[in-house]
Amino acid sequence: MLRTMMFVGILLAAGPAWAGCYDYTDPAALQSAPRAEICVSGACETTAIQFECGNANGATVAYQNGWRVDYAGDADPVVTAPDGKPLEDRTALVCRDIDADACRFG
């Protein structure tokens, strides 16, 4: 058993960086998507996380209504609106958790 654990540890240490994603819309998902209310300039919409991915270089969280947050290193997160354009004025955005840890706007 100890030999097996050491072998697996060596393989993992020598292998490439690992990335992971969780797709809440997958029928095999083990938990329901965390829900949030996202408001921009007073216009609010209830949504849920669609997927989240992360690796050593950054992370992405996408919401079912089209909002997206991309993290890269120490830089501020880039928030992309449903129309595909980066949100310039982040002070106009308010996110409220409906379920725990649903707002990921940094």
Backbone as JSON Lines, residues from 0, in Angstrom:
{"i":0,"aa":"M","n":[0.82,-1.19,0.0],"ca":[0.0,0.0,0.0],"c":[0.87,1.25,0.0]}
{"i":1,"aa":"L","n":[1.88,1.27,0.84],"ca":[2.77,2.42,0.91],"c":[3.46,2.64,-0.43]}
{"i":2,"aa":"R","n":[3.88,1.56,-1.07],"ca":[4.53,1.67,-2.38],"c":[3.58,2.28,-3.41]}
{"i":3,"aa":"T","n":[2.35,1.84,-3.4],"ca":[1.36,2.36,-4.33],"c":[1.14,3.85,-4.11]}
{"i":4,"aa":"M","n":[1.02,4.26,-2.87],"ca":[0.82,5.68,-2.57],"c":[2.03,6.5,-3.0]}
{"i":5,"aa":"M","n":[3.21,5.99,-2.81],"ca":[4.42,6.71,-3.23],"c":[4.46,6.83,-4.74]}
{"i":6,"aa":"F","n":[4.09,5.77,-5.47],"ca":[4.09,5.78,-6.92],"c":[3.09,6.81,-7.45]}
{"i":7,"aa":"V","n":[1.88,6.83,-6.89],"ca":[0.87,7.79,-7.29],"c":[1.35,9.21,-7.0]}
{"i":8,"aa":"G","n":[1.97,9.41,-5.85],"ca":[2.51,10.74,-5.51],"c":[3.56,11.2,-6.48]}
{"i":9,"aa":"I","n":[4.44,10.31,-6.9],"ca":[5.48,10.66,-7.87],"c":[4.85,11.01,-9.21]}
{"i":10,"aa":"L","n":[3.88,10.22,-9.65],"ca":[3.21,10.51,-10.93],"c":[2.52,11.87,-10.9]}
{"i":11,"aa":"L","n":[1.84,12.17,-9.82],"ca":[1.15,13.45,-9.72],"c":[2.13,14.61,-9.68]}
{"i":12,"aa":"A","n":[3.22,14.46,-8.97],"ca":[4.21,15.53,-8.87],"c":[4.9,15.77,-10.19]}
{"i":13,"aa":"A","n":[5.1,14.75,-10.98],"ca":[5.82,14.88,-12.24],"c":[4.9,15.24,-13.4]}
{"i":14,"aa":"G","n":[3.61,15.14,-13.21],"ca":[2.67,15.37,-14.3],"c":[2.41,16.84,-14.56]}
{"i":15,"aa":"P","n":[1.63,17.13,-15.59],"ca":[1.28,18.51,-15.91],"c":[0.35,19.11,-14.86]}
{"i":16,"aa":"A","n":[0.17,20.42,-14.93],"ca":[-0.75,21.08,-14.0],"c":[-2.16,20.56,-14.25]}
{"i":17,"aa":"W","n":[-2.92,20.42,-13.19],"ca":[-4.27,19.9,-13.29],"c":[-5.27,21.04,-13.29]}
{"i":18,"aa":"A","n":[-6.33,20.88,-14.02],"ca":[-7.42,21.85,-14.04],"c":[-8.7,21.12,-13.7]}
{"i":19,"aa":"G","n":[-9.64,21.85,-13.19],"ca":[-10.91,21.23,-12.86],"c":[-12.07,22.14,-13.19]}
{"i":20,"aa":"C","n":[-13.16,21.54,-13.64],"ca":[-14.37,22.28,-13.94],"c":[-15.55,21.54,-13.3]}
{"i":21,"aa":"Y","n":[-16.55,22.31,-12.96],"ca":[-17.79,21.73,-12.47],"c":[-18.92,22.39,-13.24]}
{"i":22,"aa":"D","n":[-19.69,21.58,-13.96],"ca":[-20.81,22.05,-14.76],"c":[-22.1,21.72,-14.02]}
{"i":23,"aa":"Y","n":[-22.73,22.75,-13.46],"ca":[-23.95,22.54,-12.69],"c":[-25.13,22.14,-13.56]}
{"i":24,"aa":"T","n":[-25.04,22.36,-14.88],"ca":[-26.15,22.0,-15.77],"c":[-26.07,20.55,-16.23]}
{"i":25,"aa":"D","n":[-24.98,19.87,-15.92],"ca":[-24.83,18.45,-16.26],"c":[-25.85,17.65,-15.47]}
{"i":26,"aa":"P","n":[-26.64,16.8,-16.13],"ca":[-27.62,16.0,-15.4],"c":[-27.01,15.13,-14.3]}
{"i":27,"aa":"A","n":[-25.71,14.82,-14.41],"ca":[-25.05,14.0,-13.4],"c":[-24.48,14.83,-12.24]}
{"i":28,"aa":"A","n":[-24.69,16.15,-12.27],"ca":[-24.16,17.01,-11.21],"c":[-24.72,16.57,-9.86]}
{"i":29,"aa":"L","n":[-23.86,16.56,-8.88],"ca":[-24.24,16.06,-7.55],"c":[-24.87,17.13,-6.67]}
{"i":30,"aa":"Q","n":[-24.78,18.39,-7.07],"ca":[-25.39,19.45,-6.27],"c":[-26.04,20.46,-7.2]}
{"i":31,"aa":"S","n":[-27.02,21.17,-6.68],"ca":[-27.69,22.18,-7.5],"c":[-26.85,23.44,-7.56]}
{"i":32,"aa":"A","n":[-27.05,24.21,-8.58],"ca":[-26.27,25.43,-8.81],"c":[-26.6,26.49,-7.77]}
{"i":33,"aa":"P","n":[-25.57,27.11,-7.19],"ca":[-25.82,28.23,-6.28],"c":[-26.5,29.38,-7.02]}
{"i":34,"aa":"R","n":[-27.55,29.95,-6.43],"ca":[-28.32,31.01,-7.05],"c":[-27.94,32.38,-6.49]}
{"i":35,"aa":"A","n":[-28.07,33.38,-7.36],"ca":[-27.75,34.75,-6.97],"c":[-28.71,35.71,-7.67]}
{"i":36,"aa":"E","n":[-28.79,36.9,-7.1],"ca":[-29.5,38.0,-7.76],"c":[-28.43,38.99,-8.2]}
{"i":37,"aa":"I","n":[-28.35,39.23,-9.51],"ca":[-27.37,40.16,-10.07],"c":[-28.11,41.41,-10.54]}
{"i":38,"aa":"C","n":[-27.68,42.57,-10.05],"ca":[-28.3,43.84,-10.41],"c":[-27.26,44.75,-11.05]}
{"i":39,"aa":"V","n":[-27.64,45.4,-12.12],"ca":[-26.79,46.4,-12.77],"c":[-27.63,47.65,-12.97]}
{"i":40,"aa":"S","n":[-27.18,48.73,-12.35],"ca":[-27.88,50.02,-12.42],"c":[-29.35,49.86,-12.03]}
{"i":41,"aa":"G","n":[-29.63,49.03,-11.04],"ca":[-30.98,48.87,-10.53],"c":[-31.81,47.8,-11.21]}
{"i":42,"aa":"A","n":[-31.39,47.3,-12.36],"ca":[-32.12,46.22,-13.05],"c":[-31.61,44.88,-12.53]}
{"i":43,"aa":"C","n":[-32.49,44.09,-11.91],"ca":[-32.07,42.86,-11.24],"c":[-32.61,41.63,-11.96]}
{"i":44,"aa":"E","n":[-31.84,40.55,-11.84],"ca":[-32.22,39.28,-12.44],"c":[-31.71,38.15,-11.54]}
{"i":45,"aa":"T","n":[-32.55,37.16,-11.32],"ca":[-32.15,35.98,-10.56],"c":[-31.54,34.97,-11.52]}
{"i":46,"aa":"T","n":[-30.41,34.41,-11.13],"ca":[-29.71,33.45,-11.98],"c":[-28.99,32.44,-11.09]}
{"i":47,"aa":"A","n":[-28.24,31.55,-11.71],"ca":[-27.45,30.55,-10.97],"c":[-26.14,30.33,-11.72]}
{"i":48,"aa":"I","n":[-25.16,29.78,-11.02],"ca":[-23.89,29.48,-11.67],"c":[-24.12,28.35,-12.66]}
{"i":49,"aa":"Q","n":[-23.6,28.52,-13.87],"ca":[-23.68,27.49,-14.91],"c":[-22.49,26.53,-14.78]}
{"i":50,"aa":"F","n":[-21.27,27.11,-14.75],"ca":[-20.09,26.29,-14.54],"c":[-19.0,27.12,-13.89]}
{"i":51,"aa":"E","n":[-18.03,26.44,-13.31],"ca":[-16.84,27.1,-12.78],"c":[-15.65,26.2,-13.07]}
{"i":52,"aa":"C","n":[-14.56,26.85,-13.49],"ca":[-13.32,26.14,-13.83],"c":[-12.16,26.86,-13.17]}
{"i":53,"aa":"G","n":[-11.14,26.1,-12.83],"ca":[-9.96,26.72,-12.24],"c":[-8.72,25.88,-12.47]}
{"i":54,"aa":"N","n":[-7.59,26.56,-12.53],"ca":[-6.29,25.9,-12.6],"c":[-5.26,26.81,-11.95]}
{"i":55,"aa":"A","n":[-4.0,26.5,-12.11],"ca":[-2.95,27.28,-11.45],"c":[-2.85,28.7,-11.98]}
{"i":56,"aa":"N","n":[-3.38,28.96,-13.17],"ca":[-3.26,30.28,-13.79],"c":[-4.46,31.18,-13.58]}
{"i":57,"aa":"G","n":[-5.57,30.63,-13.19],"ca":[-6.75,31.47,-13.02],"c":[-8.01,30.65,-12.86]}
{"i":58,"aa":"A","n":[-9.14,31.34,-12.97],"ca":[-10.44,30.68,-12.8],"c":[-11.49,31.43,-13.6]}
{"i":59,"aa":"T","n":[-12.58,30.73,-13.92],"ca":[-13.72,31.31,-14.61],"c":[-14.99,30.84,-13.94]}
{"i":60,"aa":"V","n":[-15.91,31.76,-13.74],"ca":[-17.24,31.44,-13.25],"c":[-18.23,32.02,-14.25]}
{"i":61,"aa":"A","n":[-19.13,31.17,-14.76],"ca":[-20.14,31.63,-15.72],"c":[-21.52,31.41,-15.12]}
{"i":62,"aa":"Y","n":[-22.39,32.39,-15.33],"ca":[-23.75,32.33,-14.82],"c":[-24.71,31.98,-15.96]}
{"i":63,"aa":"Q","n":[-25.83,31.39,-15.61],"ca":[-26.79,30.92,-16.61],"c":[-27.4,32.05,-17.43]}
{"i":64,"aa":"N","n":[-27.39,33.27,-16.91],"ca":[-27.96,34.39,-17.67],"c":[-26.92,35.12,-18.52]}
{"i":65,"aa":"G","n":[-25.69,34.59,-18.6],"ca":[-24.69,35.15,-19.5],"c":[-23.57,35.93,-18.84]}
{"i":66,"aa":"W","n":[-23.69,36.28,-17.57],"ca":[-22.59,36.97,-16.88],"c":[-21.43,36.01,-16.71]}
{"i":67,"aa":"R","n":[-20.21,36.56,-16.72],"ca":[-19.01,35.74,-16.61],"c":[-17.94,36.51,-15.85]}
{"i":68,"aa":"V","n":[-17.18,35.81,-15.02],"ca":[-16.09,36.42,-14.27],"c":[-14.83,35.59,-14.52]}
{"i":69,"aa":"D","n":[-13.76,36.27,-14.98],"ca":[-12.49,35.6,-15.25],"c":[-11.42,36.16,-14.33]}
{"i":70,"aa":"Y","n":[-10.72,35.28,-13.66],"ca":[-9.62,35.64,-12.77],"c":[-8.32,35.16,-13.39]}
{"i":71,"aa":"A","n":[-7.28,36.01,-13.35],"ca":[-5.96,35.62,-13.84],"c":[-4.91,36.2,-12.91]}
{"i":72,"aa":"G","n":[-4.26,35.35,-12.16],"ca":[-3.2,35.8,-11.26],"c":[-3.69,36.81,-10.26]}
{"i":73,"aa":"D","n":[-2.88,37.85,-10.05],"ca":[-3.21,38.89,-9.07],"c":[-4.03,40.03,-9.65]}
{"i":74,"aa":"A","n":[-4.33,39.98,-10.93],"ca":[-5.08,41.06,-11.58],"c":[-6.53,41.07,-11.09]}
{"i":75,"aa":"D","n":[-7.16,42.23,-11.2],"ca":[-8.58,42.32,-10.86],"c":[-9.37,41.41,-11.8]}
{"i":76,"aa":"P","n":[-10.45,40.83,-11.31],"ca":[-11.25,39.97,-12.19],"c":[-11.86,40.77,-13.33]}
{"i":77,"aa":"V","n":[-12.01,40.12,-14.47],"ca":[-12.67,40.73,-15.62],"c":[-14.11,40.23,-15.63]}
{"i":78,"aa":"V","n":[-15.05,41.16,-15.54],"ca":[-16.47,40.82,-15.53],"c":[-17.02,41.1,-16.92]}
{"i":79,"aa":"T","n":[-17.61,40.07,-17.52],"ca":[-18.17,40.2,-18.87],"c":[-19.69,40.11,-18.78]}
{"i":80,"aa":"A","n":[-20.35,41.08,-19.4],"ca":[-21.81,41.15,-19.4],"c":[-22.38,40.13,-20.39]}
{"i":81,"aa":"P","n":[-23.68,39.86,-20.31],"ca":[-24.29,38.9,-21.23],"c":[-24.13,39.26,-22.71]}
{"i":82,"aa":"D","n":[-23.91,40.54,-23.01],"ca":[-23.71,40.93,-24.41],"c":[-22.28,40.68,-24.9]}
{"i":83,"aa":"G","n":[-21.44,40.11,-24.03],"ca":[-20.06,39.78,-24.42],"c":[-19.06,40.88,-24.2]}
{"i":84,"aa":"K","n":[-19.51,42.04,-23.7],"ca":[-18.61,43.17,-23.48],"c":[-18.18,43.24,-22.02]}
{"i":85,"aa":"P","n":[-16.91,43.59,-21.77],"ca":[-16.47,43.75,-20.38],"c":[-17.24,44.88,-19.7]}
{"i":86,"aa":"L","n":[-17.58,44.67,-18.44],"ca":[-18.27,45.69,-17.67],"c":[-17.25,46.72,-17.21]}
{"i":87,"aa":"E","n":[-17.39,47.93,-17.67],"ca":[-16.42,48.99,-17.36],"c":[-16.62,49.55,-15.95]}
{"i":88,"aa":"D","n":[-17.87,49.77,-15.56],"ca":[-18.17,50.38,-14.26],"c":[-18.65,49.31,-13.29]}
{"i":89,"aa":"R","n":[-17.71,48.73,-12.55],"ca":[-18.07,47.65,-11.62],"c":[-18.89,48.16,-10.44]}
{"i":90,"aa":"T","n":[-18.91,49.48,-10.2],"ca":[-19.71,50.0,-9.1],"c":[-21.2,49.9,-9.41]}
{"i":91,"aa":"A","n":[-21.56,49.74,-10.69],"ca":[-22.96,49.61,-11.07],"c":[-23.5,48.21,-10.8]}
{"i":92,"aa":"L","n":[-22.6,47.25,-10.51],"ca":[-22.99,45.85,-10.32],"c":[-23.13,45.53,-8.84]}
{"i":93,"aa":"V","n":[-24.26,44.91,-8.5],"ca":[-24.51,44.43,-7.14],"c":[-24.94,42.98,-7.26]}
{"i":94,"aa":"C","n":[-24.32,42.12,-6.47],"ca":[-24.7,40.72,-6.46],"c":[-25.08,40.32,-5.04]}
{"i":95,"aa":"R","n":[-26.21,39.63,-4.92],"ca":[-26.68,39.15,-3.62],"c":[-26.81,37.63,-3.68]}
{"i":96,"aa":"D","n":[-26.21,36.96,-2.72],"ca":[-26.33,35.5,-2.64],"c":[-27.76,35.11,-2.28]}
{"i":97,"aa":"I","n":[-28.33,34.2,-3.03],"ca":[-29.55,33.53,-2.62],"c":[-29.15,32.24,-1.91]}
{"i":98,"aa":"D","n":[-28.19,31.55,-2.5],"ca":[-27.57,30.39,-1.87],"c":[-26.12,30.79,-1.52]}
{"i":99,"aa":"A","n":[-25.55,30.13,-0.55],"ca":[-24.2,30.46,-0.1],"c":[-23.18,30.41,-1.24]}
{"i":100,"aa":"D","n":[-22.31,31.41,-1.27],"ca":[-21.16,31.45,-2.17],"c":[-21.54,31.5,-3.65]}
{"i":101,"aa":"A","n":[-22.64,32.17,-3.97],"ca":[-23.07,32.27,-5.36],"c":[-22.49,33.48,-6.08]}
{"i":102,"aa":"C","n":[-22.18,34.54,-5.35],"ca":[-21.64,35.76,-5.95],"c":[-20.12,35.64,-6.01]}
{"i":103,"aa":"R","n":[-19.57,35.64,-7.21],"ca":[-18.13,35.44,-7.38],"c":[-17.5,36.58,-8.17]}
{"i":104,"aa":"F","n":[-17.92,37.79,-7.91],"ca":[-17.45,38.93,-8.68],"c":[-16.21,39.58,-8.08]}
{"i":105,"aa":"G","n":[-15.6,38.95,-7.11],"ca":[-14.33,39.45,-6.55],"c":[-14.42,40.57,-5.65]}
